[in-house]
Amino acid sequence: MPSDVSAPVIVVGAGLAGLACAQRMNAAGVAVQVLEASDAVGGRVRTDLLGGFRCDRGFQLLNPAYPVLDHVLNPAELDLRSFGAGVVAAHGSQRSVLADPRRLPARLPATLAAPFGSLTEKLRFVRWAADRCVRSAGFLLSRTVRWPRTLSRRDWWADCGLA
């Protein structure tokens, strides 16, 4: 620990929880010092610029209806935007949108045309996704999951009932 730490409260970690804690302590008039091992704040919720690409650490979603949110920040100042269920995958200088066909059916042709996986694998995924649309939540939750999850792709497809 650094020798210059003199605040009565020390917050270890400048991720969202650490920063929110420090903010509340400071607002209550308590002197606080935040210690962070990384080169920047944000913890798992930050974006690094690597070789001209923006790389998110972790996967972040912010639900603006979360009741505690208004006590920590002002959501109206964040310029929040919704997004579709999918991912943009880079391959060479091109980009492909791989979308969940259950939520973005209009993206299905582009997803099937993306240069990832075989057509058979993509069609199996579409079948799996369609099956999940018609199955009850109770059925899906009752399915046994095989562990450890270091399964081959073939075993994973079998677990999903697609092999």
C-alpha positions, -999 to 999 in steps of 0.1 A, spaced: 0 0 0 14 35 -8 28 54 21 9 86 12 -25 71 21 -40 94 47 -78 94 41 -99 78 68 -116 57 41 -98 38 14 -117 23 -15 -98 -4 -33 -107 -5 -70 -119 22 -93 -146 1 -111 -182 12 -110 -188 -1 -75 -157 15 -61 -164 48 -78 -200 48 -66 -189 41 -31 -163 69 -32 -189 93 -46 -214 85 -18 -187 88 9 -175 121 -5 -211 135 -7 -215 125 30 -185 146 38 -161 117 44 -126 120 30 -119 91 7 -90 79 -13 -95 55 -43 -67 30 -51 -66 14 -85 -40 -11 -98 -48 -6 -135 -37 24 -156 -73 38 -158 -106 38 -140 -136 18 -150 -128 -18 -141 -147 -42 -163 -166 -14 -178 -142 5 -199 -131 6 -235 -95 4 -246 -82 16 -280 -59 -12 -294 -44 -9 -328 -72 15 -339 -100 -8 -326 -122 -1 -296 -121 -32 -273 -147 -34 -245 -137 -51 -213 -165 -73 -203 -201 -69 -214 -221 -40 -201 -257 -33 -201 -274 -5 -182 -310 -8 -173 -322 28 -169 -352 15 -148 -328 2 -121 -341 19 -90 -307 28 -74 -294 43 -107 -308 78 -100 -288 79 -67 -255 74 -84 -258 93 -117 -282 111 -140 -293 87 -169 -306 116 -189 -270 129 -193 -257 95 -207 -271 97 -242 -283 60 -239 -293 41 -270 -309 8 -275 -293 -18 -297 -303 -50 -314 -293 -85 -302 -262 -93 -322 -225 -87 -326 -204 -70 -352 -175 -94 -361 -144 -83 -378 -127 -104 -405 -99 -87 -423 -111 -53 -434 -148 -63 -435 -174 -64 -408 -204 -88 -404 -234 -84 -382 -243 -118 -366 -277 -113 -352 -301 -134 -331 -328 -145 -356 -354 -145 -328 -350 -108 -321 -338 -95 -355 -353 -117 -381 -346 -92 -409 -309 -97 -403 -311 -135 -409 -299 -134 -445 -269 -113 -436 -261 -135 -407 -263 -167 -429 -241 -150 -455 -213 -141 -430 -180 -159 -435 -182 -177 -402 -191 -213 -396 -206 -236 -422 -240 -233 -436 -250 -265 -418 -239 -250 -385 -258 -218 -392 -290 -236 -401 -287 -257 -369 -284 -225 -349 -316 -212 -366 -334 -244 -358 -322 -242 -322 -333 -206 -319 -367 -214 -335 -372 -243 -311 -365 -219 -281 -393 -196 -294 -419 -223 -291 -407 -242 -260 -419 -232 -226 -396 -216 -201 -402 -245 -177 -390 -270 -204 -359 -250 -211 -350 -246 -174 -355 -283 -167 -329 -294 -193 -298 -310 -178 -266 -293 -186 -235 -315 -189 -204 -303 -171 -176 -295 -175 -184 -271 -203 -152 -279 -221 -173 -297 -248 -164 -300 -284 -187 -282 -308 -203 -315 -318 -210 -323 -281 -224 -288 -276 -248 -292 -305 -258 -326 -291 -266 -310 -257 -288 -285 -275 -306 -313 -293 -292 -303 -327 -268 -331 -336 
